[in-house]
Amino acid sequence: MLAGVDVYKTTEADHTAGGLVGNIDLRTIRPLEVAKRILAVGARGVLVDQKLQPNSKDKGFRVFGTYVDQFADGRVGVALSAAYTSDPYQTRDWNAWGYGGYPGGGQGMNGVKSWFESDQLKRFGTNATIEAKLSDNLTMSVDGFYSKFTDNVDKRGWEMPFNCGGYCGHDHIVSSTVTNGLVTAATIRGTPVIENYAIDRKTDQISLGWNAKWDGHNGWRGLVDLSYSKTKRRDHNLETTAGLGRALPNATATISYTFTDKGPIFVSDYNGASSALVLTDVEGWSGSPVQAGYDKVRKSNDDLKEARAEIEREVGGLVKSIKVGVDFTDRSKVVTQTEATLSPPNGALTAAIPANLLLTPFTLDRGLGPILSFDPRAALAAGVLSFIPNTYGASQGYNLTEKVWTPYAMAPLDGDFGSVHLTGNIGVQGIHTSVRSAGFAKPSITDSYWMVLPSLNLNFRFANDVVVRFAAAKQMMRPRLDQLNNNVGFGINNTFTPPIYTGGGGNPLLRPYQAKAVDLTIEKYFGSKGYIALQSFYKHLDTYIDQQATSTTFDYSGFPVPSGNVPSSPIGNFNGPVNTSGGKLYGVELAGTLQFETFSRVLSGFGLTGGVGYTKTSVKRYNGTTTPIPGYSKFVANVTAFYEGDGFSARGSLRHRSGFLGDFVAFNGNFDQQYVLAEDIYDAQLGYDFPKGSTLGGLSVYLQGQNLSNERQATIGVVSLPQSWLKYQTYGRRFLAGFTYKF
C-alpha cells in the first residue's frame, strides 16, 4: 500500500497537522507513478514462545495481495490491496497496589495483582486507488480504505490486599524485613480474589478521499482535496471475582514474598483452582446487590471531514514560488456507555460456577499457584449471574465537536550563493479552533481561539557533500478529543477512612501544547555509501497540558449516588487535565550509516546504521513544581548491523532506552506516574531474494525474531530504591517466517 514514508522533524506551513516533535506522512501508491504492473502476494506465520492459558493461541498468520496497473495508454491507473491478520499476544503481568507503612517501620506493598493476558488480534484491511490524467493539465484520484479490527482478550489472575488499614478483609502482616526503608520480604495473612476477565474490542473504519491537481504549465498550479473518515469502536469489559466466600470472618491464605532483581517471588498456601470457589464479592466491598462481577460496554463514533484548497505561482529567483491555501477540518466524537452489576441470582451472597463451564486450570508464575479458569462470556450467557443495570454508566457519555480553519501561506526557496545551494521555505499558518462539548456533568460548553504559527526552514548544501539545516518555528499539538469532554466520572474510594468520592473528567477549555522551536543539523554524506549527522534541537514550551492536576474541593452533590459504602460528605478529590505554562525540551542526536566497502571491497555489503540521542525535558505542573515530560528517556540508542548481497540479507538490531517517567492507570483508576526502568530490545532478520530469470524469480523469503531476550517492562516507585517494584511485564519472543512473490 505504501510508496514511502516521509518524516518531517521540523514544521512547514503547508503541513496542517500539528506536532511538537515531527509529523509522519504515509504516502500510498499513486498508480500513474508506477513504471510497470505490480502483482504481488505474500503470507507470514507468527509464533509466540509462551502459551499462558489453555484456551489461548500462540500461533498466527498474515496474508496479503497487491495489484497495480495502468490503462488507457497510461492515463488511468488502479491500485488495489488487501490483507488479513490473525496475531496472538501473550503477556505475563504483575503489579503492586502501591506502598504504605508497615508495622515496625518500612514501606511495603499495600496489595498485589498478578495475571496472564492472552489475546488474538484479527484485522482485515483493504485499500483502493483510482488515478486518472484527464488532460495535460488535470489529474484526479479517488482513494478508499476499509479496516475491520477485533481483539478478544482473556485476562485471568490473582489479587490480594496486604495492607489496607484493616478495611481490606482481615489482612494481617505477620512479619517483615526492611532494607533501606523498603520492606523486601514479608509474610501476610489475607483473602485472595480469583479473577476471570474478558475484554473484547471491535473497530470498523472507513476512509474516502478525492484529490484534483491542476498544472497550467505556465507557472500556476492548484489542488483541491476532500476526505472523510469514520471510525466505530466498541469496548466490552466483563469482570468476575471468585473466592471461598463473601467477607469471611477469617483470612483464607498465608502469603510470603521476597524481592529479587526480577520482581517479587511468592510462597502461597492458597489453592486458586479449588472446587470450593464461588462467585462473590470476596472482600465484602459492595453493598446490596452483591457485586460478583461487572459489565461495561463503551461505544464511540469518530468522524473526520476535511477540505483543502491551494494555489501556487512560480516567481523565480531565490523565492521559487508562493503558495496560499486553506484547510478545514470538522471532527466529532460521540461516546456512549452502559454498565451493570453482575450479582448472584435471587439476592444470594454467592453463586456456584457450573462444572460444564470450567476450563483447564493453569498455574501462575512467581509461586502464586493454580488458577480456576472459565469464560465469563459463557457464564453471563448461561445466567450464572444476574445482570443489574447501573444508570451511572449512561451518565458517562459525551458529544464533542472540533472545527478548525487553517489558512496558510508559504514560499519555497531555491537558489545558489557561490558554491552553496540553498533550499527551504518560509511561511505562516493562522489557526482558528472552535470546540463544543456536551456531557452529563455540565451544560454544553463552547470555546474558540486563534493561533499564529510562523515557520522557517533553510538547507545549505555545500560542494563537499556537507549539508547544514536550520529551522525555527512556533509549533503546536492538539489535546486528545477525550481530554476535551466536560463529563466527570467518579466513584467511592474506600482506601480512605471514612471513604470519600474521587473522580476525574475532561476539560473543554484546554489549549493545545505550544512551543517555540529551533533545530540545527550538520550532515556529511560519503557519496552513496553512507552519511553521518549531528542534530540538535531546543523547544521552549509556552503551553503544556498537565493531565494529573488534582483538586480536593470538588462537589459531587449533583451526581447520582453510586452503590457501596456511601461517603458522608459530597466533597471529594478530582483529577483532570489543565494547562500550565513554562517548560523546555532539548537534545542532541548523532546518527549515521556506514558501509564497510568504504574501507575494503572484500567487505562489500556489510555495514552499520544507527544513532544515539540525548533528550532533556522539564515542565511546570499545576502546583508550581517541575517534572520531566512523561514518556521521554534521557538516552535512546539503536544500532543495526547488516549484510546485503547476492540476494541475501541479514540484520541484527539493538534498541536501548534509559529509564523514564511514564503515565499509567493506577489501582484507583486515576493516572499514576511511575518510573520505567531502562530496557534493551534485540531483533534479527534473515532474508533471500531469488534472482530474476530463475525458476523462482520474484520470490522473497524471510525469517524474523523479535524481542529475542524477552525483555521486561518494569516500573518502580522510588528511583533510589531499585526494588520498589510497581509493575513487571513480559511479552515473550516472537518469531515470524514469510514470503512475498511478485509476478
Secondary structure, DSSP 8 states (H G I E B T S, - for coil): -EEEEEEESS--TT--S--SS-EEEEEE--GGG-SS-EEEEEEEEEEES---STT---EEEEEEEEEEEEETTTTEEEEEEEEEEEEEEEEEEEEE--EEE-TTS-EEESEEEEEEEEEEEEEEEEEEEEEEE-SSSEEEEEEEEEEEEEEEEEEEEEEEES-STT-STT-EEEEEEEETTEEEEEEEEE--EEEEEEEEEEEEEEEEEEEEEEE-SSSEEEEEEEEEEEEEEEEEEEEEEEESSSS-SS--EEEEEEEETTEEEEEE---BT-TT-EES-TT----SS--SEEEEEEEEEEEEEEEEEEEEEE--SSB-EEEEEEEEEEEEEEEEEEEEEEE-GGG-S-B---GGGEEEEEEETTTTEEEEEE-HHHHHHTTSSEEEEETTGGGG-EEEEEEEEEEEEEEEEEEEETTEEEEEEEEEEEEEEEEEEEESSSS-EEEEEEEEEEEEEEEEE-TTSEEEEEEEEEEEE---GGGG---EEEEEETTSSS-EEEEEE--TT---EEEEEEEEEEEEE-TTSEEEEEEEEEEEEEEEEEEEEEEEEEE-TTS---SSS--S-SEEEEEEEEEE--EEEEEEEEEEEEEGGGT-GGGTTEEEEEEEEEEEEEEE-TTS-EE--TT--SEEEEEEEEEEETTEEEEEEEEEE--EEEEEE-TTSSEEEEEE--EEEEEEEEEEE--TTSTTTTEEEEEEEESTT---EEEEEETTEEEEEEEEEE---EEEEEEEEE-
